[in-house]
Amino acid sequence: MSKTIVFQGDSITDAGRNYDLTLPPNEGLGSGYPFLLAAHLLCAKPAEDWKIYNRGISGHRVVDLYARWKRDMLNLKPDILSILIGVNDTWHEYPGGNGVEVPRYAQFYRMLLEWTKESMPETKIILLEPFVLPFGAVQPNWIPEMDERRAVVKELSKEFKTIFVPLQTILNDALKKAPQEHWLRDGVHPSTAGHMLIANAWLDAARSIL
């Protein structure tokens, strides 16, 4: 049985993936959590006809996802859609003045989910909580705004009955085992260990639909 998964997001998802859209599925996935998850699924359940795509693009905000949603998501007709977006909606405001304020972030995120549900009502959706740790690129004024974005994603997950992965909580718990620099390289982008942490959390949350 064929099962298609699409990972959507920004550089955290991108993780150096190949942008050649003519590549077959399961290829050019980068070095981050989508690659780790693909490797696990392809090995653990080889009888499944997995088709796994990474469509994260570095620097993207929720409005950028909306602009390419048809090409990079709907046209792929995924059985499972995974979304992680939000940090650039804050980051691009400082100092570039091109961020996406929280109410508009909520508006566009809702539009993405509505569009998906209308077009593909059977698609299972996984929403990953955006996260930061307070060092590196992360400025103190980001923190309360990121808290608001996390609240938006959690509420949308409830409203649209998606799977929710509380990555900020998972990262905070991981700090009991190793310092923040072990998990993130700059307060935003995961290290190898950080990507594995995300992959494990995603797998645990999604196990019932795999």
Summary of the structure (lengths in Angstrom):
residues: 210
radius of gyration: 16.1
end to end distance: 11.6
largest distance: 49.2
contacts: 690
relative contact order: 0.15
helix: 48%
strand: 14%
